[in-house]
Amino acid sequence: MFAADLVHLIAAASADDEAISITHIHTPSPAATNNCCHHPLLQQRGFYFCRCQGFGGLGYVGGSVSRTDCFPLFGIDTDDKKKYAHSSRLDTRVLRVLAGKPLATPRRPSEERGVEGAFESDMRLTRLQLLEIVHQQLQMKQEARGVASSRTRRKAVASNTYLWPSKIVPYVFDNDFPEHFRSTAMEAMRFWQRNTCLQFVPFSDGLVQHLGHDDHVVFKVGKGCQSSIGRVRMGKQTTEIGDNCNEFGSVAHELGHVLGFYHEHSRPDRDNYVTVLRFNIRSDRQYNFLKYSNTEILTSEPYDIGSVMHYGPTYFSKDGESRTIDTEDESLRAVMGQRHVPSFIDVKTANDLYSCAQDCRVWPECDNTGYVGPDCTCVCPTGLGGWNCREVKPSTADCGGVLNDSYGVIESPGYGTGYTNGVDCLWLIQGPGDASVVLTFHYFELEDDRVQPCAFDWLEVRTLGPHLNGQRFCGKGPSEDIRYPGNALVLHFHSDESYQFDGFQLSYTVVERP
C-alpha cells in the first residue's frame, strides 16, 4: 500500500506544473546512500529523502545519485519547509505517506456503494412517497409553464403521519447485527437523543401497549446503507448498515432519514446555492439529483451546504472524480457532503419538526441565531455558548475569544514560528446591531491538499451567518478582503495532528452604517 500511495501521488503530480519530483523508487545503492541523508523511518522502508539539484520540489531518489543536496525528512528547517513544501501543495501528501499518516481522499458517498434499488442512493420509499414525488415533479413542470403553486422550502417529510408519535423511535437489532455495528448505531442514536427531544427505545411488547402501535426500526447488515423516510406505518421498517458505511457520520445520516429528513440537495431552492452538473452524472443515476417541492410548510431554515444530509461534490460521477454538484463559492466545497456530524441546522430542524420546545413556559432570548431547545435554554451555533449565545466556547490553545473592539488583529497561535498540532481556536467578532465586518489578510500559510480541499488545517469564516458552515481557507488563503454584512462574525481555526506551517495574521474592522 505504501508504494501504491506513492504511485498515486506520482500520477497526481504529473498533471501539475509545480509537481513534486519522485524518481525510481527502490532501495538506493551504497554510493547513493553515502550521498544522501536519511531518516530511520525512511531507512526502514528503503526510501531516502533528498532535495536534488534540478528539481523544483521535494523528491525521493533511488539508485545512483549525483550532485544531491539532501536532508532528513524530519530535519527540514523553517525556510526549507516554506520554500519547498509550498512549491507544490501535493508535497504535504508525500510527507503524510512517508510518516504513515492518512491521506485525504475524495468524498465518495458511503451510501453510493452496495445499494441497488434505493431512491437517491439510500432512501427506501413507500409507494405513497414515490407517488408524492411524481406529483411534485409534475407540479414543478406546471410552474415552469407559469402555473402558480404554493411551493415551499423543505428538507423533511410533509405530513405529520410520517413523524414518530410521542417522540419515541422504537428499535431492535437483528440477531446477525454485529457488536461493532451496534456500537456505531448506539453512538448515532445517543447523538440525536442528546440534542433533541426524541428517544430511541428498545422495541418490546410493553412498548407496543404503551404507544398503541407496533411500528419500529430494525437494524440489519446490508451491502451498503439505506433507510426509510420517517415512520412508514408498516410495522417493522429496515435500516441497513454495511461495512463501507459503519461510521458515526454515515449512520447519523441514516437516522436523519428515520426521523423524516430527505437529502438537502433535493430542496426546491437548491439552484440558488449549488449547480448540478448533469453531464458528469452517471446516466443510470440522474434521478438521484431531482429537486422537488411540497405544498405544506415544513421548515424555514436556510439551505445548508454543510448538512450531513447533503451530497458531496463527486457523488455518482461517471469517473468517480468529476464534480456532479458544485458551489458558486469554491471555498464552500470543503464542507459539502461532510459525514462527520449532523450540522447545527440539521439538529435545529429536528427540534422544529418534533416541536421540542413546545412545553417551555419561558423562552429566553437567544442571540446570534441560537434557538430554544428541549430543556428551554438556548442552543447556540457550533462554537458559541453562554446563556444567550454571546460567548465562545473555550479554545484548545491560547487563542480565541469575543472581540468587541472596532479594530483588531487576529493571529494563529505561534504565528511566524509554526502553529501547534491539534488546535481549535474560536473567535466571535461582535459589533453593534447595524454594523458590518471587514477582514484583511496580511499573511496566510496553512497546510493544503488539492484532492480534498482544506482537509487538514483550515480557517473557517462563517460568512453565511454564525449558524451555517462557512468558507474554509487553507494553503495561501484568500486573495482579497472579506466583507461580512452582519454584526457577528465567527472565525474557527483548526489544525490536525501533523505538519505545521507559519499560520496567518489578519486584521478586522467593524464598520458602522452611517
C-alpha positions as CSV (number, residue, x, y, z in Angstrom):
1,M,0.0,0.0,0.0
2,F,2.9,2.3,0.7
3,A,4.3,2.0,-2.8
4,A,0.8,2.2,-4.3
5,D,0.2,5.5,-2.4
6,L,3.4,6.9,-3.9
7,V,2.5,5.8,-7.4
8,H,-0.9,7.6,-6.9
9,L,1.0,10.7,-5.9
10,I,3.2,10.5,-8.9
11,A,0.2,10.4,-11.2
12,A,-1.4,13.3,-9.4
13,A,1.8,15.3,-9.5
14,S,2.3,14.7,-13.2
15,A,-0.6,16.9,-14.1
16,D,0.8,19.9,-12.1
17,D,3.3,22.4,-13.4
18,E,4.8,22.7,-9.9
19,A,4.7,19.0,-9.3
20,I,6.9,17.2,-6.8
21,S,9.7,15.1,-8.2
22,I,9.6,11.4,-7.5
23,T,12.0,9.1,-9.3
24,H,12.9,5.4,-9.4
25,I,11.5,4.1,-6.2
26,H,13.7,1.3,-4.7
27,T,16.5,0.9,-2.2
28,P,19.4,3.2,-3.1
29,S,22.8,1.7,-3.9
30,P,25.6,2.1,-1.2
31,A,27.0,5.0,-3.2
32,A,23.7,6.8,-3.2
33,T,23.3,6.2,0.5
34,N,26.6,7.8,1.1
35,N,25.5,10.9,-0.8
36,C,22.0,11.1,0.7
37,C,20.9,12.0,4.2
38,H,18.2,9.7,5.5
39,H,15.8,9.3,8.4
40,P,15.3,5.9,10.3
41,L,11.7,5.9,9.2
42,L,12.7,6.1,5.5
43,Q,15.6,3.7,6.0
44,Q,13.3,1.0,7.3
45,R,11.2,1.4,4.2
46,G,14.1,1.7,1.8
47,F,13.5,5.3,0.9
48,Y,15.8,8.2,1.1
49,F,14.5,11.8,1.1
50,C,16.6,14.3,-0.9
51,R,16.4,17.8,-2.3
52,C,18.2,17.3,-5.5
53,Q,19.6,19.9,-8.0
54,G,17.4,20.4,-11.0
55,F,14.3,19.5,-9.0
56,G,11.6,22.1,-8.4
57,G,10.3,20.4,-5.3
58,L,10.9,17.5,-2.9
59,G,12.0,14.2,-4.2
60,Y,12.5,10.5,-3.4
61,V,15.6,9.3,-5.1
62,G,16.8,5.7,-5.6
63,G,19.7,4.2,-7.5
64,S,22.8,6.2,-8.3
65,V,22.6,9.7,-7.2
66,S,24.9,12.5,-8.0
67,R,25.0,16.2,-7.3
68,T,22.5,16.0,-4.5
69,D,21.8,18.3,-1.6
70,C,19.9,16.1,0.8
71,F,18.5,16.5,4.3
72,P,16.5,14.3,6.7
73,L,12.7,14.3,6.3
74,F,12.1,15.5,9.8
75,G,15.0,17.8,9.9
76,I,13.7,20.3,7.4
77,D,14.3,23.8,8.8
78,T,11.6,26.5,8.6
79,D,13.0,28.2,5.5
80,D,13.2,24.9,3.6
81,K,9.7,23.9,4.6
82,K,8.3,27.2,3.5
83,K,10.2,27.2,0.2
84,Y,9.8,23.6,-0.8
85,A,6.6,22.3,0.8
86,H,4.6,25.0,-1.0
87,S,6.4,24.5,-4.3
88,S,3.5,22.1,-4.7
89,R,0.6,21.6,-2.3
90,L,0.9,18.0,-3.0
91,D,4.1,17.8,-1.1
92,T,2.4,17.5,2.2
93,R,0.6,14.5,0.9
94,V,4.0,12.9,0.3
95,L,5.1,13.7,3.8
96,R,2.0,12.1,5.1
97,V,2.6,8.9,3.2
98,L,6.1,8.6,4.5
99,A,5.1,9.3,8.1
100,G,2.3,6.8,7.9
101,K,-0.4,9.5,8.1
102,P,-3.7,9.0,6.4
103,L,-4.3,10.7,3.0
104,A,-7.5,12.6,2.4
105,T,-9.5,11.0,-0.3
106,P,-12.3,12.5,-2.5
107,R,-15.6,12.2,-0.6
108,R,-17.2,9.2,-2.2
109,P,-20.6,8.6,-0.7
110,S,-20.8,5.6,1.6
111,E,-24.5,5.4,0.6
112,E,-23.4,5.2,-3.1
113,R,-21.8,1.7,-2.7
114,G,-23.6,-1.6,-2.4
115,V,-27.2,-0.5,-2.5
116,E,-29.4,-1.1,-5.6
117,G,-33.0,-0.1,-6.0
118,A,-32.9,2.7,-3.3
119,F,-34.1,6.2,-4.3
120,E,-31.4,8.8,-4.1
121,S,-28.9,6.0,-3.2
122,D,-30.1,5.2,0.3
123,M,-33.8,6.1,0.7
124,R,-36.3,3.3,0.9
125,L,-39.6,5.0,-0.1
126,T,-43.1,3.7,0.3
127,R,-45.4,3.6,-2.8
128,L,-47.2,6.7,-1.4
129,Q,-44.0,8.6,-1.0
130,L,-42.9,7.7,-4.6
131,L,-46.3,8.9,-5.9
132,E,-45.9,12.2,-4.0
133,I,-42.5,12.8,-5.6
134,V,-44.0,12.1,-9.1
135,H,-46.8,14.5,-8.3
136,Q,-44.2,17.1,-7.2
137,Q,-42.3,16.7,-10.5
138,L,-45.5,17.3,-12.4
139,Q,-46.2,20.3,-10.3
140,M,-42.8,21.8,-10.9
141,K,-43.3,21.4,-14.7
142,Q,-46.6,23.3,-14.3
143,E,-44.7,26.1,-12.5
144,A,-42.2,26.2,-15.4
145,R,-45.1,27.0,-17.7
146,G,-46.3,29.8,-15.4
147,V,-48.9,27.9,-13.4
148,A,-48.8,29.1,-9.8
149,S,-48.4,26.8,-6.8
150,S,-47.8,27.1,-3.1
151,R,-44.3,25.5,-3.2
152,T,-42.1,25.9,-0.1
153,R,-38.6,25.1,1.0
154,R,-38.1,21.7,2.7
155,K,-35.7,19.2,4.0
156,A,-38.1,16.9,5.8
157,V,-41.4,15.0,5.4
158,A,-44.5,16.8,4.5
159,S,-47.1,15.1,6.7
160,N,-47.1,14.6,10.4
161,T,-48.2,11.0,9.7
162,Y,-44.5,10.2,8.9
163,L,-43.4,11.6,12.3
164,W,-42.8,9.3,15.3
165,P,-45.7,9.7,17.8
166,S,-44.7,10.5,21.4
167,K,-41.3,11.4,20.1
168,I,-40.2,7.8,20.6
169,V,-38.5,5.7,17.9
170,P,-38.7,2.0,18.8
171,Y,-35.8,0.0,17.5
172,V,-34.3,-3.5,17.6
173,F,-31.0,-5.0,16.4
174,D,-31.2,-8.0,14.1
175,N,-29.7,-11.1,15.5
176,D,-26.9,-11.0,12.9
177,F,-26.1,-7.3,13.5
178,P,-22.5,-7.4,14.8
179,E,-21.4,-5.8,18.0
180,H,-19.2,-3.1,16.3
181,F,-22.1,-2.1,14.2
182,R,-24.3,-1.9,17.3
183,S,-21.8,0.4,18.9
184,T,-21.8,2.8,16.0
185,A,-25.6,2.8,15.8
186,M,-25.9,3.4,19.6
187,E,-23.4,6.3,19.3
188,A,-25.5,7.9,16.5
189,M,-28.8,7.3,18.4
190,R,-27.3,8.9,21.5
191,F,-26.3,12.0,19.5
192,W,-29.8,12.6,18.2
193,Q,-31.3,11.8,21.6
194,R,-28.9,14.1,23.4
195,N,-29.6,17.0,21.1
196,T,-33.3,16.7,20.6
197,C,-36.4,15.6,22.5
198,L,-36.5,12.3,20.7
199,Q,-35.9,9.0,22.4
200,F,-34.7,5.7,20.9
201,V,-36.2,2.9,22.9
202,P,-35.7,-0.9,22.5
203,F,-38.8,-2.5,20.9
204,S,-40.9,-4.6,23.3
205,D,-44.4,-5.8,23.8
206,G,-44.8,-3.4,26.7
207,L,-43.7,-0.5,24.5
208,V,-46.3,-1.6,21.9
209,Q,-49.0,-1.4,24.5
210,H,-47.8,2.0,25.8
211,L,-47.6,3.6,22.3
212,G,-50.6,1.9,20.7
213,H,-48.7,0.8,17.6
214,D,-46.0,-1.7,16.6
215,D,-44.0,0.4,14.2
216,H,-40.3,0.0,14.8
217,V,-36.9,0.2,13.1
218,V,-34.9,-3.0,12.6
219,F,-31.1,-2.5,12.1
220,K,-29.7,-5.1,9.7
221,V,-26.5,-5.7,8.0
222,G,-26.6,-4.7,4.3
223,K,-24.3,-4.3,1.3
224,G,-24.5,-0.5,1.9
225,C,-26.5,2.0,3.9
226,Q,-30.2,2.7,3.4
227,S,-33.2,3.7,5.4
228,S,-36.9,4.5,5.2
229,I,-38.1,8.1,5.5
230,G,-39.8,8.7,8.7
231,R,-42.3,6.3,10.2
232,V,-43.9,4.4,7.3
233,R,-46.6,2.7,9.4
234,M,-45.9,-0.9,8.2
235,G,-44.9,-2.5,11.5
236,K,-41.1,-3.1,11.1
237,Q,-39.0,-1.0,8.8
238,T,-35.4,-1.7,8.0
239,T,-32.3,0.4,8.3
240,E,-29.4,-1.3,6.7
241,I,-25.7,-0.7,7.6
242,G,-22.8,-2.0,5.5
243,D,-19.1,-2.4,6.2
244,N,-18.4,0.6,3.9
245,C,-20.6,2.9,5.9
246,N,-20.3,1.8,9.5
247,E,-19.1,5.2,10.7
248,F,-20.8,7.6,13.0
249,G,-21.5,10.3,10.5
250,S,-22.9,7.9,7.9
251,V,-25.2,6.2,10.5
252,A,-26.3,9.6,11.8
253,H,-27.2,10.4,8.2
254,E,-29.3,7.3,8.0
255,L,-31.0,8.1,11.3
256,G,-31.8,11.6,9.9
257,H,-33.8,9.7,7.3
258,V,-35.5,7.7,10.0
259,L,-36.5,10.9,11.7
260,G,-38.0,12.2,8.5
261,F,-35.2,14.0,6.6
262,Y,-34.8,14.0,2.8
263,H,-31.5,14.9,1.2
264,E,-30.7,18.6,1.4
265,H,-29.8,18.9,-2.2
266,S,-33.4,17.9,-3.2
267,R,-34.8,21.2,-1.9
268,P,-36.6,23.3,-4.5
269,D,-34.4,26.3,-3.7
270,R,-31.1,24.4,-4.2
271,D,-30.3,26.0,-7.6
272,N,-29.8,29.3,-5.7
273,Y,-26.8,27.7,-3.9
274,V,-25.4,24.8,-5.9
275,T,-25.2,23.8,-9.5
276,V,-25.9,20.2,-10.6
277,L,-23.6,19.2,-13.4
278,R,-25.7,16.6,-15.1
279,F,-23.2,15.9,-17.9
280,N,-20.9,14.4,-15.2
281,I,-23.5,12.2,-13.6
282,R,-23.9,8.5,-14.5
283,S,-26.8,8.1,-16.8
284,D,-28.4,5.5,-14.5
285,R,-28.2,7.8,-11.5
286,Q,-29.7,11.0,-12.9
287,Y,-32.8,10.6,-10.8
288,N,-30.7,10.9,-7.6
289,F,-30.4,14.6,-8.3
290,L,-34.1,15.5,-8.6
291,K,-35.4,18.5,-6.7
292,Y,-39.0,18.5,-5.5
293,S,-41.5,20.6,-3.6
294,N,-44.2,20.2,-1.1
295,T,-47.4,22.1,-0.6
296,E,-47.1,22.2,3.2
297,I,-44.6,24.4,5.1
298,L,-42.1,22.2,6.9
299,T,-39.1,24.4,7.7
300,S,-38.0,27.9,7.2
301,E,-34.3,27.0,7.7
302,P,-31.8,28.3,5.2
303,Y,-30.1,26.0,2.7
304,D,-27.3,24.1,4.5
305,I,-24.4,23.1,2.3
306,G,-22.7,21.7,5.4
307,S,-25.7,19.4,6.3
308,V,-24.9,15.8,7.0
309,M,-27.8,15.2,4.6
310,H,-26.2,16.9,1.6
311,Y,-24.4,15.1,-1.3
312,G,-20.7,15.7,-1.8
313,P,-19.2,17.2,-4.9
314,T,-18.4,14.0,-6.8
315,Y,-21.4,11.8,-5.9
316,F,-22.4,9.4,-8.7
317,S,-19.9,10.9,-11.2
318,K,-19.1,8.9,-14.3
319,D,-15.4,8.7,-13.5
320,G,-15.5,8.9,-9.7
321,E,-13.7,12.2,-9.7
322,S,-15.6,14.8,-11.8
323,R,-17.9,17.2,-9.9
324,T,-21.6,16.5,-10.0
325,I,-22.5,19.2,-7.6
326,D,-20.6,22.5,-7.3
327,T,-20.8,25.6,-5.3
328,E,-20.5,29.1,-6.8
329,D,-18.1,29.9,-4.0
330,E,-15.3,27.3,-4.2
331,S,-14.3,28.0,-0.6
332,L,-17.5,26.2,0.5
333,R,-16.6,23.0,-1.3
334,A,-14.7,21.7,1.8
335,V,-17.9,21.4,3.9
336,M,-20.2,20.0,1.2
337,G,-21.0,16.3,1.7
338,Q,-19.4,16.0,5.1
339,R,-20.2,12.9,7.1
340,H,-18.6,13.9,10.4
341,V,-21.6,15.1,12.4
342,P,-25.1,16.5,11.9
343,S,-24.8,20.3,11.5
344,F,-26.4,22.9,13.7
345,I,-29.2,23.3,11.2
346,D,-29.8,19.6,11.0
347,V,-30.3,19.4,14.7
348,K,-32.4,22.6,14.8
349,T,-34.6,21.2,12.0
350,A,-35.2,18.0,14.0
351,N,-36.2,20.1,17.1
352,D,-38.6,22.2,15.0
353,L,-40.0,19.1,13.2
354,Y,-40.9,17.5,16.5
355,S,-41.8,20.7,18.3
356,C,-39.3,20.0,21.1
357,A,-39.7,23.4,22.9
358,Q,-43.5,23.5,22.8
359,D,-43.9,22.9,26.5
360,C,-41.5,25.7,27.6
361,R,-43.3,28.3,29.7
362,V,-40.4,30.8,29.4
363,W,-38.5,31.3,26.2
364,P,-35.1,33.0,26.7
365,E,-33.9,35.4,24.0
366,C,-31.1,33.6,22.1
367,D,-28.7,35.8,20.1
368,N,-26.5,35.0,17.1
369,T,-29.1,32.6,15.6
370,G,-29.4,30.4,18.6
371,Y,-32.7,28.8,19.4
372,V,-34.7,27.4,22.4
373,G,-34.0,23.7,22.9
374,P,-35.9,20.9,24.6
375,D,-34.6,21.9,28.1
376,C,-35.9,25.5,27.5
377,T,-32.4,27.0,27.3
378,C,-30.6,28.5,24.4
379,V,-28.9,26.1,22.0
380,C,-26.1,28.0,20.3
381,P,-24.4,27.6,16.9
382,T,-21.3,25.4,16.9
383,G,-18.5,27.1,18.9
384,L,-20.7,29.6,20.6
385,G,-22.0,29.4,24.2
386,G,-23.3,31.3,27.2
387,W,-26.9,31.6,28.3
388,N,-27.8,33.8,25.3
389,C,-25.1,32.7,22.8
390,R,-22.9,35.8,23.1
391,E,-19.8,33.9,24.2
392,V,-17.4,31.5,22.5
393,K,-16.5,28.1,23.8
394,P,-13.0,27.6,25.2
395,S,-10.3,27.1,22.6
396,T,-7.7,24.3,22.9
397,A,-4.8,26.8,22.9
398,D,-4.0,30.3,23.9
399,C,-6.3,31.8,21.3
400,G,-9.9,32.8,20.6
401,G,-12.4,34.9,22.4
402,V,-15.0,37.6,21.9
403,L,-13.7,40.7,20.2
404,N,-15.8,43.9,20.8
405,D,-13.3,46.5,19.6
406,S,-13.8,48.3,16.3
407,Y,-10.4,47.2,15.1
408,G,-8.1,44.3,16.0
409,V,-5.5,41.8,14.8
410,I,-6.1,38.0,14.9
411,E,-3.2,35.6,14.6
412,S,-2.9,31.8,14.7
413,P,-1.2,30.5,17.8
414,G,2.6,30.6,17.4
415,Y,2.2,32.8,14.3
416,G,5.6,33.0,12.4
417,T,7.2,30.0,14.1
418,G,4.6,27.4,13.3
419,Y,1.2,26.7,14.8
420,T,0.5,23.8,17.2
421,N,-0.9,20.4,16.2
422,G,-4.5,19.6,17.3
423,V,-5.7,23.1,17.8
424,D,-9.2,24.6,17.6
425,C,-9.5,28.4,18.1
426,L,-12.8,30.2,18.0
427,W,-13.3,34.0,17.7
428,L,-16.5,36.0,17.7
429,I,-16.2,39.5,16.3
430,Q,-19.2,41.3,17.8
431,G,-20.2,44.7,16.6
432,P,-23.3,46.9,17.2
433,G,-26.6,45.9,15.6
434,D,-26.2,47.8,12.4
435,A,-22.5,47.1,11.7
436,S,-20.6,45.0,9.2
437,V,-17.2,43.4,9.4
438,V,-14.2,43.6,7.0
439,L,-11.3,41.1,7.2
440,T,-7.9,42.0,5.7
441,F,-5.4,39.2,5.4
442,H,-1.7,40.2,5.9
443,Y,-0.1,36.7,5.8
444,F,-1.6,33.2,5.3
445,E,0.2,29.8,5.1
446,L,-1.7,26.7,6.2
447,E,-1.3,23.1,5.1
448,D,-3.3,22.3,2.0
449,D,-4.5,19.4,-0.1
450,R,-5.7,19.5,-3.7
451,V,-7.5,16.2,-3.7
452,Q,-9.9,17.2,-0.9
453,P,-9.8,20.9,-0.3
454,C,-8.8,22.0,3.2
455,A,-8.9,18.5,4.6
456,F,-6.1,19.0,7.2
457,D,-5.7,22.6,8.5
458,W,-8.1,25.4,7.8
459,L,-9.6,28.8,8.8
460,E,-13.3,28.9,8.6
461,V,-15.0,32.3,8.2
462,R,-18.8,32.0,8.7
463,T,-19.8,34.5,6.1
464,L,-23.3,32.9,5.8
465,G,-24.0,33.5,9.4
466,P,-23.0,32.0,12.8
467,H,-25.4,29.1,12.3
468,L,-24.1,27.8,9.0
469,N,-20.8,26.2,7.9
470,G,-18.7,28.9,6.3
471,Q,-15.9,29.5,3.8
472,R,-12.8,27.4,4.6
473,F,-9.3,28.7,3.6
474,C,-6.0,26.8,3.6
475,G,-2.8,26.9,1.6
476,K,-2.2,30.6,0.6
477,G,-5.6,31.7,1.7
478,P,-7.9,34.4,0.3
479,S,-6.5,36.9,-2.1
480,E,-9.0,39.7,-1.3
481,D,-10.6,41.3,1.7
482,I,-13.7,39.5,3.1
483,R,-16.7,41.8,3.7
484,Y,-19.4,40.3,6.0
485,P,-22.7,42.2,6.1
486,G,-23.7,41.2,9.6
487,N,-22.5,42.3,13.0
488,A,-21.5,38.9,14.5
489,L,-18.8,37.0,12.6
490,V,-17.4,33.7,13.8
491,L,-13.9,32.5,12.8
492,H,-12.7,29.0,13.5
493,F,-9.1,27.8,13.1
494,H,-8.4,24.1,13.1
495,S,-5.1,22.2,12.8
496,D,-4.8,18.4,12.6
497,E,-2.3,16.1,14.2
498,S,0.7,16.7,12.0
499,Y,2.7,19.2,9.9
500,Q,2.6,22.9,10.8
501,F,3.2,26.0,8.8
502,D,3.7,29.6,9.7
503,G,0.0,30.3,10.2
504,F,-1.9,33.5,9.5
505,Q,-2.3,37.1,10.5
506,L,-5.4,39.2,9.7
507,S,-7.0,42.4,10.9
508,Y,-10.7,43.1,11.3
509,T,-12.5,46.4,11.1
510,V,-16.1,46.8,12.3
511,V,-17.8,49.3,10.1
512,E,-20.9,51.0,11.4
513,R,-23.5,52.2,9.0
514,P,-23.9,55.9,8.6
